């Protein structure tokens, strides 16, 4: 009996010679140039680089927050550069979950209402049940009725993670998710992102300037001066609890 053929990784995002230029003429700034990368479904990928290296621009292009100046970008089978604004909005709402450095919660809404708002925008049914389940999954089942000002920084970021995954996106994009947190709180957030990746099979793309976080990634994309300079596979990722900075 012949051995089974290994499964071929399924890409969730494919970038080919992707570039982004801001401005025109003498004032033009090339923030990203000739970026080529494939992100497989179920991976946790960390994009590492200093400020100004192009990592946030890369994240914004993959999340359809900005349009590329050149190259091709296919995410979940959609060629993003061919979509009109309405289609791009629908794509973001349905396929991408965002986690930002400063949480971006609506201060006048409770934790439950913050998560439910995103579900309502996607037209999902049973909004309250889905939002409650997402918050319980990140350990905030007893904080449903708390407003952001009543939550710690780590709790607010976990609300943001629940908001990002409640709609069941194909890709979770994180921009410096621990940047506003202390070490121990940051570790808890990283543990939650890794749990979502391993247990729920979420594809997570995280950008950071913090090289210590790269140790927990399946792959590390290194950027400098608007270019991808290296892509490294991590054969032995550490647990999030072991990350230290």
N, C-alpha and C positions, 0 to 999 in steps of 0.2 A: 504494500500500500504506500503510495507516494506521499511525502510530507505536504501539509497544507501550505499554500502560497501565502506569504506574509501579507497582511492588509496594507494597501497603499494609503499613506496619509492623505486626508482630504483637506485641501486648502480652504480656509475661510476668507483669506485676503491675499491677493497677488498684486504686487507693485512692479511695474516695468519702466525703468528710466524716468521715474517720476521727478518732476521739478516744480518749484514754486518761487516766483519772483514778485516782490512787492515794489510798487512804484514803477516809473519809467525813466528812460534816459540816464542822465548823470546821477540821479538820485536813486536809481534802481538798486534793490538789495536782493541778492539771490539767497533765499533762506534754505532752500533744499535743491540739490542737483543730482540727477542721474541715480535716484534711489531705486534699487531693485531688491525685492524681498518677498518671500512667501511665508504666510503664517498658517500653520495647520490647526484644524479643529481640535480643541481640547488641550492646547498648549498654554503654558504661562510664559510669556515672553517679556523680558525687561529691556527697555531701550535706555541705554546709559550714555550720558554725555554732559558736559558743562553747560551753563547758561549760554544761549546763543548758538548751540550746536545744531539746531533744527529739529530736535526731538518733539517739541510741542507742535510745530508745523506738521510734522509727519502724522502725529496723532489726529490733528484737526482734519487733515485730508482724508484719512481712513474713516473718520467719523462723519464725513460729508458736511463738516462745518465750514470748510473752505473748498474752493475749486483749484485743481492743479493748473499750472501754467503750461505744462507739457508732460508727455508720457501717458501711461494708461494705469488705471486702478480698478480692479475688479474685487468687490466685496460681496460675499454670499451670492455669487453668480451675477451680480449687477455691475455693469460698467458705469461707474459713478459720474464720469465726465459727460455722459450722454443724457443724464437725467435733468429735467427742468426743476425749478425751485419747489414746486408742489410735490414732485416725486421725491426730491431730496429730503423734504420735511417728513414725508411719510416713511421714507427709509430710516431716518434717524429715530423716529418714534417707535418703529416696529423691530428694527434689527440691532440697534446699538444702545448699550447702557453706558452712561458717563458717570465717573466719580472724579470730582475735582479736589484740589488742595484745600479750598476754603468752604467745602460742604455745599454751598449754594442752596440751602434750604429756605423755604418761604417762612419768615419769622412769625407771621400771624396764623400759621397753620400748625396743627399738632403733628406729631410724628406719623400717625395714621393718615392724616389728611395730606401730608406731603407725598407719601407713597401713592395714595389713592388718586391724587391729581394726575400723575403720569399715566396710570391705568385708564383713567377717564379719557385722556387725550388719544389713547390708542383704540378706544372703543371697546375695550374688554368688558365682558359681563362679570357679574359677581365680584365687583370691585373691592368691597370691604373685606370679604373673605380672603381674596388674593393678597391684599395689602397687609392684613393681619398675619397671614402665614409667612410673608416675606420678612416682617419684623420679628416674628417669633424665631425664624430660622437664624437670625443674627443675634439672638439673645436679648431682644428688647420687647418681649411680650408683655412686660409689666410697665412699659413706657409709652404705650399707644397714645395716651391722652396728654402727654407732656409736650410743651412747646420747645422749640430749639433752645431758647434762653434757659430752660430748666434742665438741659442735658449737658453733660461734659463734652469736651471736644471729641473724644473717642466714640461716645454714644451718637453724636451728631454725624460722624463719618460712617458709623454703622447704619444709621437711617439712610444716608446717601447710597450706601451699598445696596440696602434693601430696595430703595427706589430704582436703582439701576437694573436689578435682576428680576423685579416683580413681573415685568412684562415678558420674561423669558427671551432675552435677546440672543442673537448669535454670537455677539462679541461684546465684551466689557472693556471699556477704555478708561484707564486711570492716569490722571495727570498729577504727579507728586502727591499721592494719596496720604502719605505720612508727613508731608512737609510742614504742617502746622501742629504736629503732635510731638509729645515727648517720647522717649525711647520705649517705655513699657506700653504706653497707649498705642504707639505705632506698631509694636509687635502684635498686639491684639488685632489690629486692623489687617496686618499682613496675614495673620493666621486665618482670619475670616475669608480673605481673598483666596488663599491657598485651598481652604476647605471647599469653597464654591467651585474652584477649578477641579479638584480631585474627586469630590463626592458627587457634584452635580454635572461635571463635564464641561463647565464653562470655559470658553476661550478668553483668556485675560491678557491684555496688552497694557503694560505699565511703563510710563516714562518717569525717570528720576535722575537726579545728579548724584544720588547716594550710591556709591559703588558697593557698599555692604549688602544692599538689597539684591544685587545680582546673584548672590550665592544661592538664593532659593529658586531661581528661574530654571526652566527647562532649556531655554536658549537666551543668550544675551546679544543684543544688537548694540554695537558701539558706534557713536556718532561724534564727528568733529567738523566744525566749520561747514555745516550744511551737507555733509556726506556721510554715508554709511561706510565706515572704515574696516569693520570686522563683524562677523556673525559667528558666535561660538556656541557649541552645544555643551551643556553642563551634564555630564554623565552621573553626577552624584549631588543633586540639589540638597541643600540643608533644609531643616525644618524652619518655619518662620520664627519659632521661639529661640532659635540659635543666632538669628540676625542681630548684630550689634553695631552701633555707630556712635 
